[in-house]
Amino acid sequence: MQIFDYLQRYDYEQLLFCQDEASGLRAIIAIHDTTLGPALGGTRMWTYQTEEDAIIDALRLARGMTYKAAAAGLNLGGGKTVILGDPRKDKSEELFRAFGRFIQGLNGRYITAEDVGTTVADMDMIHLETNYVTGVSPAFGSSGNPSPVTAYGVYRGMKAAAKVAYGTDNLSGKVVAVQGVGNVAYNLCRHLHEEGAHLIVTDINEENVNRAVNDFGAKAVGVHEIFSVECDIFAPCALGAIINDDTIPVIKAKVIAGAANNQLKEERHGDEIHQKGLIYAPDYVINAGGLINVADELHGYNRERAMKKVETIYDNITKVFEISARDNIASYKAADRMAEERIARLAKSRSTFLRDGKSVYSK
């Protein structure tokens, strides 16, 4: 891998390697773009096969956070950290506190949060060394469990997508097939049930399925059957890459809108469902509620303010489809364009200010 070629190709700002021999810390911080504000992105702890795999993962995830924050209307950029290690046995107070000192050294350019392999308790240890961390314990001003907030954002985005497909955002009577009924999807099902939607659910965890059946009167189907059921809306809320060559031919829903990350296996699958006339709500736009929620912690968490911002996911999804129609492109491309246009506008605006300590308008 030619690192500088990769950084230049996708316009990354910074890649940092952090090591602390005493604690065993080996971490990579990737900062993609800070045009809109400081980079925010979680800390992932994972056992990578190679160091190159860890670098690529950090870079890919950081760039994704730039687009997610921009599309959500947040004044934040994109960053990500990966810590090389087994989260089941390599964690320690010394390790996370050492990492916290590296974050503090960036003086606010990068703010971290919980991610795969890390927990609230880990964020609390990082917080002992820096204030540039979100998702800490509520005692430190955290917003708590983000699942209900993420679910509400997905619900709002689903309504916006339904309006494009059906001319109304009223989901009463609509049949929604939900793949995966974990914490986020369970709360999504609650909103849908309260509006009068009919639910079809599946999950590899039978307990999750039973809870949805008992609480919401959902119909349970097999994990492979969920793709081909007769429904109005298909909500992927589990694994990524589930919109692919095998599933596209059998999906009967007119709308695809769910909480899962990286739903398209390949970009071409986004073009294929667009050509079929399916209404696809891009994942990083519709599932941004969690990011919006933790971002509010930076201002002193206020749940009412955060939820009001999460409601704008409806408007963001609507704008994605407006761009899709305007430019005759698939919605996943329209989401990227929306994010890129916002970053470009702010970059242009900022360029009119200080250069070498003087305004460009100074004489």
NUFIGU-969043 format. One record per residue (C-alpha): residue in one letter; residue number from 1; x negated, y negated, z. Coordinates in Angstrom, 1 decimal, always signed. Each point is the difference from the previous one (the first is absolute). Last residue first. Layout:
<recs>
(rec 'A' NUM (X Y Z))
...
</recs>
This chain:
<recs>
(rec 'K' 363 (+6.3 -46.3 +1.9))
(rec 'S' 362 (+1.9 +2.7 +1.8))
(rec 'Y' 361 (+2.5 +2.0 -2.0))
(rec 'V' 360 (-2.1 +3.2 +0.1))
(rec 'S' 359 (+0.2 -0.4 +3.7))
(rec 'K' 358 (-3.4 -0.1 +1.7))
(rec 'G' 357 (-2.0 +2.5 +2.2))
(rec 'D' 356 (-1.8 +1.7 -3.0))
(rec 'R' 355 (+3.4 +0.6 -1.5))
(rec 'L' 354 (+3.0 -0.5 +2.2))
(rec 'F' 353 (+3.4 -0.1 -1.5))
(rec 'T' 352 (+1.4 +0.4 -3.5))
(rec 'S' 351 (-1.3 +3.6 +0.0))
(rec 'R' 350 (+2.5 +0.8 +2.8))
(rec 'S' 349 (+2.9 -0.5 -2.3))
(rec 'K' 348 (-1.5 +2.1 -2.8))
(rec 'A' 347 (-0.7 +2.9 +2.5))
(rec 'L' 346 (+3.6 -0.4 +1.4))
(rec 'R' 345 (+1.5 +0.3 -3.5))
(rec 'A' 344 (-2.2 +2.9 -0.9))
(rec 'I' 343 (+0.8 +1.9 +3.2))
(rec 'R' 342 (+3.7 -0.4 -0.7))
(rec 'E' 341 (-0.3 +1.0 -3.6))
(rec 'E' 340 (-2.0 +3.1 +1.0))
(rec 'A' 339 (+2.7 +1.1 +2.4))
(rec 'M' 338 (+2.8 -0.4 -2.4))
(rec 'R' 337 (-2.1 +1.6 -2.8))
(rec 'D' 336 (-0.6 +3.1 +2.2))
(rec 'A' 335 (+3.7 +0.3 +0.7))
(rec 'A' 334 (+0.8 -0.4 -3.7))
(rec 'K' 333 (-2.4 +2.8 -0.8))
(rec 'Y' 332 (+1.8 +2.3 +2.4))
(rec 'S' 331 (+3.3 -1.3 -1.4))
(rec 'A' 330 (-0.8 +1.1 -3.6))
(rec 'I' 329 (-0.4 -2.8 -2.5))
(rec 'N' 328 (+2.2 -2.0 -2.2))
(rec 'D' 327 (-1.5 -3.3 +1.1))
(rec 'R' 326 (+3.2 -1.7 +1.2))
(rec 'A' 325 (+1.7 +3.2 +0.8))
(rec 'S' 324 (-2.8 +1.3 +2.2))
(rec 'I' 323 (-0.5 -3.5 +1.4))
(rec 'E' 322 (+3.6 -0.1 +1.1))
(rec 'F' 321 (-0.3 +3.5 +1.3))
(rec 'V' 320 (-2.9 -1.0 +2.3))
(rec 'K' 319 (+1.9 -3.1 +1.0))
(rec 'T' 318 (+2.9 +2.1 +1.3))
(rec 'I' 317 (-2.4 +2.2 +2.0))
(rec 'N' 316 (-1.5 -3.1 +1.6))
(rec 'D' 315 (+3.4 -1.5 +0.8))
(rec 'Y' 314 (+1.1 +3.2 +1.8))
(rec 'I' 313 (-3.4 +0.1 +1.7))
(rec 'T' 312 (+1.0 -3.4 +1.4))
(rec 'E' 311 (+1.8 +1.8 +2.8))
(rec 'V' 310 (-3.4 +0.9 +1.5))
(rec 'K' 309 (-0.7 -3.7 +0.5))
(rec 'K' 308 (+3.2 -0.3 +2.1))
(rec 'M' 307 (-1.0 +3.1 +1.9))
(rec 'A' 306 (-3.4 -1.5 +0.9))
(rec 'R' 305 (+1.6 -3.3 +1.2))
(rec 'E' 304 (+2.4 +1.8 +2.2))
(rec 'R' 303 (-2.7 +2.3 +1.3))
(rec 'N' 302 (-2.3 -2.8 +1.1))
(rec 'Y' 301 (-3.6 +1.1 +0.4))
(rec 'G' 300 (-2.5 -2.7 +0.8))
(rec 'H' 299 (-1.2 -1.4 -3.4))
(rec 'L' 298 (-2.3 +2.8 -0.9))
(rec 'E' 297 (+2.6 +2.5 +1.3))
(rec 'D' 296 (+2.1 -1.0 -3.0))
(rec 'A' 295 (-2.4 +1.8 -2.3))
(rec 'V' 294 (+0.9 +3.2 +1.9))
(rec 'N' 293 (+3.6 -0.3 -1.1))
(rec 'I' 292 (-0.7 -1.0 -3.6))
(rec 'L' 291 (-2.3 +2.9 -0.4))
(rec 'G' 290 (+2.7 +2.4 +1.4))
(rec 'G' 289 (+2.6 -1.5 -2.3))
(rec 'A' 288 (-2.0 +0.4 -3.1))
(rec 'N' 287 (+1.7 +3.2 -1.1))
(rec 'I' 286 (+2.0 -1.6 -2.9))
(rec 'V' 285 (-2.9 -1.8 -1.6))
(rec 'Y' 284 (-2.7 +2.6 +0.4))
(rec 'D' 283 (+2.4 +2.7 -1.3))
(rec 'P' 282 (+1.1 -1.6 -3.2))
(rec 'A' 281 (+3.8 +0.1 -0.2))
(rec 'Y' 280 (+0.8 +2.2 -3.1))
(rec 'I' 279 (+3.2 -0.5 -2.0))
(rec 'L' 278 (+0.2 +2.8 -2.5))
(rec 'G' 277 (+0.5 -0.9 -3.7))
(rec 'K' 276 (-1.8 +3.0 -1.4))
(rec 'Q' 275 (-2.7 -2.4 -1.4))
(rec 'H' 274 (-0.5 -1.3 +3.5))
(rec 'I' 273 (-0.3 +3.6 +1.3))
(rec 'E' 272 (-2.7 +0.7 -2.6))
(rec 'D' 271 (-1.9 -3.3 +0.7))
(rec 'G' 270 (-0.3 +0.8 +3.7))
(rec 'H' 269 (-1.1 +3.5 -0.9))
(rec 'R' 268 (-2.8 -1.6 -2.1))
(rec 'E' 267 (-1.4 -1.5 +3.2))
(rec 'E' 266 (-0.8 +3.4 +1.3))
(rec 'K' 265 (+1.4 +2.0 +3.0))
(rec 'L' 264 (+2.5 -2.8 +0.6))
(rec 'Q' 263 (+1.2 -0.1 +3.6))
(rec 'N' 262 (-3.2 -1.5 +1.4))
(rec 'N' 261 (+1.5 -0.6 +3.5))
(rec 'A' 260 (+3.3 +1.4 +1.1))
(rec 'A' 259 (+2.8 -2.3 +1.3))
(rec 'G' 258 (+2.6 +0.4 -2.7))
(rec 'A' 257 (+1.8 -1.4 -3.1))
(rec 'I' 256 (+0.6 +2.0 -3.2))
(rec 'V' 255 (+3.3 -1.1 -1.6))
(rec 'K' 254 (+2.0 +1.7 -2.8))
(rec 'A' 253 (-0.2 +3.3 +1.8))
(rec 'K' 252 (+0.0 +3.2 -2.1))
(rec 'I' 251 (-3.6 +0.9 +0.5))
(rec 'V' 250 (-0.7 +3.2 -2.0))
(rec 'P' 249 (-2.2 -1.2 -2.8))
(rec 'I' 248 (-2.0 -2.3 +2.2))
(rec 'T' 247 (-0.8 +2.7 +2.6))
(rec 'D' 246 (-2.5 +2.2 -1.8))
(rec 'D' 245 (-2.0 -2.6 -1.9))
(rec 'N' 244 (-0.3 -2.2 +3.0))
(rec 'I' 243 (+1.8 -2.2 +2.5))
(rec 'I' 242 (-1.0 +1.8 +3.2))
(rec 'A' 241 (-3.5 -1.4 +0.1))
(rec 'G' 240 (+0.3 -1.0 +3.6))
(rec 'L' 239 (+1.5 +2.1 +2.8))
(rec 'A' 238 (+2.9 -0.8 +2.2))
(rec 'C' 237 (+2.7 -2.7 -0.3))
(rec 'P' 236 (+1.0 +0.3 -3.7))
(rec 'A' 235 (+3.5 -1.5 -0.1))
(rec 'F' 234 (+2.1 +1.2 -3.1))
(rec 'I' 233 (+3.1 -2.2 -0.6))
(rec 'D' 232 (+3.2 +0.9 -1.7))
(rec 'C' 231 (+0.0 +3.7 +0.6))
(rec 'E' 230 (+0.5 +3.4 -1.6))
(rec 'V' 229 (-2.8 +2.1 +1.3))
(rec 'S' 228 (-3.1 +0.7 -2.2))
(rec 'F' 227 (-2.8 -1.4 +2.1))
(rec 'I' 226 (+1.3 +1.2 +3.4))
(rec 'E' 225 (+0.0 +3.7 -1.1))
(rec 'H' 224 (-3.8 +0.4 +0.5))
(rec 'V' 223 (+0.2 -0.7 +3.8))
(rec 'G' 222 (+3.2 +1.9 +0.4))
(rec 'V' 221 (+3.3 -1.7 +0.7))
(rec 'A' 220 (+1.7 -1.5 +3.1))
(rec 'K' 219 (+3.2 -2.0 -0.2))
(rec 'A' 218 (+0.1 -3.0 +2.3))
(rec 'G' 217 (+2.7 -0.5 +2.6))
(rec 'F' 216 (-1.9 -2.9 +1.6))
(rec 'D' 215 (-1.1 +1.1 +3.4))
(rec 'N' 214 (+0.3 +3.8 -0.3))
(rec 'V' 213 (-1.3 +0.4 -3.5))
(rec 'A' 212 (-2.7 -2.6 +0.5))
(rec 'R' 211 (-1.2 +1.7 +3.2))
(rec 'N' 210 (+0.2 +3.4 -1.7))
(rec 'V' 209 (-2.3 -1.1 -2.8))
(rec 'N' 208 (-2.6 -1.4 +2.4))
(rec 'E' 207 (+0.1 +3.2 +2.0))
(rec 'E' 206 (-0.5 +2.0 -3.2))
(rec 'N' 205 (-3.3 -1.7 -0.7))
(rec 'I' 204 (-0.9 +0.6 -3.7))
(rec 'D' 203 (+2.6 -2.7 -0.7))
(rec 'T' 202 (+3.2 -0.3 -2.0))
(rec 'V' 201 (+3.0 -2.4 +0.0))
(rec 'I' 200 (+3.2 -0.7 -1.9))
(rec 'L' 199 (+1.8 -3.0 +1.4))
(rec 'H' 198 (+3.4 -1.7 -0.8))
(rec 'A' 197 (+0.0 -3.8 +0.3))
(rec 'G' 196 (+2.5 -1.7 +2.3))
(rec 'E' 195 (-1.9 -3.0 +1.1))
(rec 'E' 194 (-0.8 +1.5 +3.4))
(rec 'H' 193 (-1.2 +3.1 -1.7))
(rec 'L' 192 (-2.5 -1.9 -2.1))
(rec 'H' 191 (-1.3 -1.9 +3.0))
(rec 'R' 190 (-0.5 +3.2 +2.0))
(rec 'C' 189 (-1.5 +1.7 -3.0))
(rec 'L' 188 (-2.7 -2.7 -0.1))
(rec 'N' 187 (-0.7 +0.6 +3.7))
(rec 'Y' 186 (-0.5 +3.7 -0.7))
(rec 'A' 185 (-2.1 -0.9 -3.0))
(rec 'V' 184 (-2.5 -2.0 +2.0))
(rec 'N' 183 (-0.3 +2.5 +2.8))
(rec 'G' 182 (-0.2 +3.1 -2.2))
(rec 'V' 181 (+2.8 +1.2 -2.3))
(rec 'G' 180 (-1.8 +1.0 -3.1))
(rec 'Q' 179 (+1.6 -0.2 -3.5))
(rec 'V' 178 (+3.2 -2.0 +0.4))
(rec 'A' 177 (+2.7 +0.5 -2.7))
(rec 'V' 176 (+2.5 -2.9 +0.2))
(rec 'V' 175 (+3.6 +0.4 -1.2))
(rec 'K' 174 (+1.8 -3.3 -0.3))
(rec 'G' 173 (+3.3 -0.3 +1.7))
(rec 'S' 172 (-0.9 -3.3 +1.8))
(rec 'L' 171 (-3.2 -1.2 -1.4))
(rec 'N' 170 (+1.2 -3.5 -0.9))
(rec 'D' 169 (-2.8 -1.7 -1.9))
(rec 'T' 168 (+2.1 -0.5 -3.0))
(rec 'G' 167 (-0.5 +0.0 -3.8))
(rec 'Y' 166 (-0.9 +3.7 +0.0))
(rec 'A' 165 (-3.6 +0.2 -1.0))
(rec 'V' 164 (-1.3 -3.5 +0.8))
(rec 'K' 163 (+2.2 -0.1 +3.1))
(rec 'A' 162 (-1.3 +3.4 +1.1))
(rec 'A' 161 (-3.6 -1.3 -0.2))
(rec 'A' 160 (+0.9 -2.9 +2.4))
(rec 'K' 159 (+1.8 +2.4 +2.3))
(rec 'M' 158 (-3.0 +2.3 +0.1))
(rec 'G' 157 (-2.3 -3.0 +0.8))
(rec 'R' 156 (+2.1 -0.8 +3.1))
(rec 'Y' 155 (+0.0 +3.6 +1.1))
(rec 'V' 154 (-3.7 +0.3 -0.6))
(rec 'G' 153 (-0.5 -3.2 +2.2))
(rec 'Y' 152 (+2.2 +1.5 +2.7))
(rec 'A' 151 (-2.0 +3.2 +0.0))
(rec 'T' 150 (-3.3 -1.9 +0.4))
(rec 'V' 149 (+1.4 -1.8 +3.0))
(rec 'P' 148 (+1.3 +3.2 +1.6))
(rec 'S' 147 (-3.4 +1.7 -0.6))
(rec 'P' 146 (-2.2 -2.8 +1.4))
(rec 'N' 145 (-0.1 +1.3 +3.6))
(rec 'G' 144 (-1.2 -2.8 +2.3))
(rec 'S' 143 (-0.3 -3.7 -1.1))
(rec 'S' 142 (-3.2 -0.5 +2.0))
(rec 'G' 141 (-0.5 -2.7 +2.5))
(rec 'F' 140 (-2.7 +1.6 +2.2))
(rec 'A' 139 (+2.4 +1.8 +2.2))
(rec 'P' 138 (+1.7 +1.2 -3.2))
(rec 'S' 137 (-3.1 +2.2 -0.7))
(rec 'V' 136 (-2.1 -1.0 -3.0))
(rec 'G' 135 (+1.3 +0.0 -3.5))
(rec 'T' 134 (-2.1 -2.9 -1.1))
(rec 'V' 133 (-3.8 -0.7 +0.2))
(rec 'Y' 132 (-2.1 -3.1 -0.3))
(rec 'N' 131 (+0.1 -0.8 +3.7))
(rec 'T' 130 (-3.4 +1.7 +0.4))
(rec 'E' 129 (-2.0 +2.1 +2.5))
(rec 'L' 128 (+2.6 +1.5 +2.3))
(rec 'H' 127 (+2.4 +0.0 -2.9))
(rec 'I' 126 (-1.9 +2.8 -1.6))
(rec 'M' 125 (+0.9 +2.1 +3.0))
(rec 'D' 124 (+3.6 -1.0 -0.3))
(rec 'M' 123 (+0.0 +0.9 -3.7))
(rec 'D' 122 (-1.2 +3.5 +0.9))
(rec 'A' 121 (+2.9 +0.3 +2.5))
(rec 'V' 120 (+2.4 -1.1 -2.7))
(rec 'T' 119 (-1.2 +2.9 -2.1))
(rec 'T' 118 (-2.5 +0.9 -2.8))
(rec 'G' 117 (-0.1 +2.9 -2.4))
(rec 'V' 116 (+2.0 -1.6 -2.7))
(rec 'D' 115 (+0.4 -3.7 +0.7))
(rec 'E' 114 (+0.2 -2.4 +2.9))
(rec 'A' 113 (-1.0 -3.7 -0.5))
(rec 'T' 112 (-3.0 -2.1 -1.1))
(rec 'I' 111 (-0.5 -3.7 -0.6))
(rec 'Y' 110 (-2.8 -1.1 -2.4))
(rec 'R' 109 (-1.4 -3.5 -0.7))
(rec 'G' 108 (+0.7 -0.9 +3.6))
(rec 'N' 107 (-3.5 -0.5 +1.3))
(rec 'L' 106 (-1.6 +2.9 -1.9))
(rec 'G' 105 (-2.1 +0.6 +3.1))
(rec 'Q' 104 (+3.2 +0.8 +2.0))
(rec 'I' 103 (+0.6 +2.9 -2.4))
(rec 'F' 102 (-3.5 +1.4 +0.6))
(rec 'R' 101 (+0.6 -0.4 +3.7))
(rec 'G' 100 (+3.3 +2.0 -0.2))
(rec 'F' 99 (-1.9 +2.8 -1.7))
(rec 'A' 98 (-2.3 +0.3 +3.0))
(rec 'R' 97 (+3.1 +0.0 +2.2))
(rec 'F' 96 (+1.5 +2.7 -2.1))
(rec 'L' 95 (-3.1 +2.2 +0.2))
(rec 'E' 94 (-0.7 -0.6 +3.7))
(rec 'E' 93 (+3.6 +0.8 +1.0))
(rec 'S' 92 (-0.3 +3.3 -1.7))
(rec 'K' 91 (+1.4 +1.9 -3.0))
(rec 'D' 90 (-1.9 +2.8 -1.7))
(rec 'K' 89 (+2.2 +3.0 +0.9))
(rec 'R' 88 (+3.5 -0.1 -1.6))
(rec 'P' 87 (-0.7 -3.2 -2.0))
(rec 'D' 86 (-2.8 +1.9 -1.9))
(rec 'G' 85 (-2.5 -2.5 -1.2))
(rec 'L' 84 (-0.8 -2.7 -2.6))
(rec 'I' 83 (+1.8 -3.2 +0.9))
(rec 'V' 82 (+1.8 -1.5 -2.9))
(rec 'T' 81 (+0.9 -3.7 +0.0))
(rec 'K' 80 (+2.4 -2.0 -2.2))
(rec 'G' 79 (+0.5 -3.4 -1.4))
(rec 'G' 78 (+2.5 -2.1 -1.9))
(rec 'G' 77 (+0.9 -3.6 +0.2))
(rec 'L' 76 (+2.5 -1.8 +2.2))
(rec 'N' 75 (+2.3 -2.9 -0.3))
(rec 'L' 74 (+3.0 +2.3 -0.3))
(rec 'G' 73 (+2.5 -0.2 -2.9))
(rec 'A' 72 (+0.7 +3.7 +0.0))
(rec 'A' 71 (-1.5 +0.4 -3.5))
(rec 'A' 70 (-3.2 -1.7 +1.2))
(rec 'A' 69 (-0.3 +2.3 +3.0))
(rec 'K' 68 (+0.6 +3.2 -2.0))
(rec 'Y' 67 (-2.3 -1.1 -2.8))
(rec 'T' 66 (-2.9 -0.7 +2.3))
(rec 'M' 65 (+0.7 +3.1 +2.0))
(rec 'G' 64 (-0.3 +2.2 -3.1))
(rec 'R' 63 (-3.5 -1.5 -0.6))
(rec 'A' 62 (-1.0 +1.0 +3.5))
(rec 'L' 61 (+1.3 +3.5 -0.5))
(rec 'R' 60 (-2.0 +0.6 -3.2))
(rec 'L' 59 (-3.2 -1.4 +1.5))
(rec 'A' 58 (+0.2 +2.0 +3.2))
(rec 'D' 57 (+0.8 +3.2 -1.8))
(rec 'I' 56 (-2.8 -0.6 -2.5))
(rec 'I' 55 (-2.5 -0.5 +2.8))
(rec 'A' 54 (+1.2 +3.1 +1.9))
(rec 'D' 53 (-0.3 +2.1 -3.1))
(rec 'E' 52 (-3.5 -1.3 -0.6))
(rec 'E' 51 (-1.0 +1.0 +3.5))
(rec 'T' 50 (+0.9 +3.6 -0.8))
(rec 'Q' 49 (+2.5 +2.6 +1.1))
(rec 'Y' 48 (+1.9 -2.5 +2.1))
(rec 'T' 47 (+1.1 +0.7 +3.5))
(rec 'W' 46 (+2.4 -2.7 +0.8))
(rec 'M' 45 (+0.6 -3.1 +2.2))
(rec 'R' 44 (+2.1 -2.7 -1.7))
(rec 'T' 43 (-0.1 -3.6 +1.3))
(rec 'G' 42 (+2.8 -2.1 -1.2))
(rec 'G' 41 (+0.2 -3.0 -2.3))
(rec 'L' 40 (+0.0 -3.8 +0.3))
(rec 'A' 39 (-2.3 -2.3 -2.1))
(rec 'P' 38 (+0.1 -3.6 +1.1))
(rec 'G' 37 (+2.0 -2.4 -2.1))
(rec 'L' 36 (+1.6 -0.4 -3.5))
(rec 'T' 35 (-3.3 +0.0 -1.9))
(rec 'T' 34 (-1.5 +2.6 +2.3))
(rec 'D' 33 (-0.5 +2.8 -2.5))
(rec 'H' 32 (-1.4 +3.5 +0.2))
(rec 'I' 31 (-1.7 +0.5 +3.4))
(rec 'A' 30 (-1.3 +3.5 +0.5))
(rec 'I' 29 (-1.3 +1.0 +3.4))
(rec 'I' 28 (-1.9 +3.3 +0.2))
(rec 'A' 27 (-0.7 +1.8 +3.3))
(rec 'R' 26 (-2.5 +2.3 +1.6))
(rec 'L' 25 (+0.2 -0.2 +3.8))
(rec 'G' 24 (-2.1 +2.6 +1.8))
(rec 'S' 23 (+0.4 -1.9 +3.3))
(rec 'A' 22 (-3.7 -0.6 +0.7))
(rec 'E' 21 (-1.0 +0.0 -3.7))
(rec 'D' 20 (+2.3 -2.8 -1.0))
(rec 'Q' 19 (+0.7 -0.3 -3.7))
(rec 'C' 18 (+2.0 -2.4 -2.1))
(rec 'F' 17 (-0.1 -0.2 -3.8))
(rec 'L' 16 (+1.7 -3.0 -1.5))
(rec 'L' 15 (+1.6 -0.6 -3.4))
(rec 'Q' 14 (+1.0 -3.5 -0.9))
(rec 'E' 13 (+1.8 -2.1 -2.6))
(rec 'Y' 12 (+1.5 +2.5 -2.3))
(rec 'D' 11 (+0.8 -1.1 -3.6))
(rec 'Y' 10 (+1.4 +3.3 -1.4))
(rec 'R' 9 (-2.7 +0.5 -2.6))
(rec 'Q' 8 (-2.6 -1.9 +2.0))
(rec 'L' 7 (+0.2 +2.2 +3.0))
(rec 'Y' 6 (-0.2 +3.1 -2.2))
(rec 'D' 5 (-3.0 -1.3 -1.8))
(rec 'F' 4 (-1.6 -0.9 +3.3))
(rec 'I' 3 (+0.5 +3.5 +1.3))
(rec 'Q' 2 (-1.3 +2.0 -2.9))
(rec 'M' 1 (+1.4 +3.4 +1.0))
</recs>
